[in-house]
Amino acid sequence: GAGVSQSPRYKVTKRGQDVALRCDPISGHVSLYWYRQALGQGPEFLTYFNYEAQQDKSGLPNDRFSAERPEGSISTLTIQRTEQRDSAMYRCASSSRTSGRGGEQFFGPGTRLTVL
Amino acid sequence: EDKVVQSPLSLVVHEGDTVTLNCSYEVTNFRSLLWYKQEKKAPTFLFMLTSSGIEKKSGRLSSILDKKELSSILNITATQTGDSAIYLCAGEGAGGTSYGKLTFGQGTILTVHP
């Protein structure tokens, strides 16, 4: 597609339920990043992938959060046993890596998660 | 821990004014500094700066990096109401597994009144 897409755009769930958020990066982009953005704040890094390999998951808040990118394209961020404090905008970004540089990241529209 | 701080947190101006937004960073294995504009949707890329002292320009927007002072500024001249947005600054690390990881500041909310 032309840009990064994410689904669903909005997700309302009850506390304790699991949710899966999907990201479809720009075609050909090898790096994919997950961020969480609270209202009035900048995006906060969660994890990232180069191809299918998860390179850094230091930003994942706890072991209820996990991410995968099994074929090096679409990625899924899963939150198990959701809690109200998980409510936020979850953003995905992708980047092409050329000449050993990280490159600018292109952001998707985000998934607004609300945990009741 | 990497840190990026922006100032001011908010700014209200009138059309035609010139504004300067500030960003300071502490990023391990610093590689580049990026500026994004965020309206109601996703952040959109403005500039990526890697070299100190070289101004990047796009229309009425310009930005420069000072690696000695660990800072960057974003200038907007002749502001328009369409410039109203949150401006985000992010530092990119380049070390080991943190390659490409962006640490964002909290943003500057710019409001331009007609």
HADDOCK unambig.tbl for C-alpha pairs under 7 A between the chains (distance, minus, plus):
assign (segid A and resid 41 and name CA) (segid B and resid 106 and name CA) 4.68 0.50 0.50
assign (segid A and resid 41 and name CA) (segid B and resid 107 and name CA) 6.62 0.50 0.50
assign (segid A and resid 42 and name CA) (segid B and resid 88 and name CA) 6.72 0.50 0.50
assign (segid A and resid 42 and name CA) (segid B and resid 104 and name CA) 5.48 0.50 0.50
assign (segid A and resid 42 and name CA) (segid B and resid 105 and name CA) 5.64 0.50 0.50
assign (segid A and resid 42 and name CA) (segid B and resid 106 and name CA) 4.54 0.50 0.50
assign (segid A and resid 42 and name CA) (segid B and resid 107 and name CA) 5.94 0.50 0.50
assign (segid A and resid 43 and name CA) (segid B and resid 104 and name CA) 6.08 0.50 0.50
assign (segid A and resid 44 and name CA) (segid B and resid 103 and name CA) 6.94 0.50 0.50
assign (segid A and resid 44 and name CA) (segid B and resid 104 and name CA) 6.76 0.50 0.50
assign (segid A and resid 45 and name CA) (segid B and resid 102 and name CA) 6.86 0.50 0.50
assign (segid A and resid 45 and name CA) (segid B and resid 103 and name CA) 6.83 0.50 0.50
assign (segid A and resid 55 and name CA) (segid B and resid 97 and name CA) 5.54 0.50 0.50
assign (segid A and resid 56 and name CA) (segid B and resid 97 and name CA) 5.69 0.50 0.50
assign (segid A and resid 56 and name CA) (segid B and resid 98 and name CA) 6.45 0.50 0.50
assign (segid A and resid 102 and name CA) (segid B and resid 99 and name CA) 6.51 0.50 0.50
assign (segid A and resid 102 and name CA) (segid B and resid 100 and name CA) 4.46 0.50 0.50
assign (segid A and resid 104 and name CA) (segid B and resid 48 and name CA) 6.94 0.50 0.50
assign (segid A and resid 107 and name CA) (segid B and resid 42 and name CA) 5.79 0.50 0.50
assign (segid A and resid 107 and name CA) (segid B and resid 43 and name CA) 6.21 0.50 0.50
assign (segid A and resid 108 and name CA) (segid B and resid 42 and name CA) 5.94 0.50 0.50
assign (segid A and resid 109 and name CA) (segid B and resid 41 and name CA) 5.82 0.50 0.50
assign (segid A and resid 109 and name CA) (segid B and resid 42 and name CA) 4.93 0.50 0.50
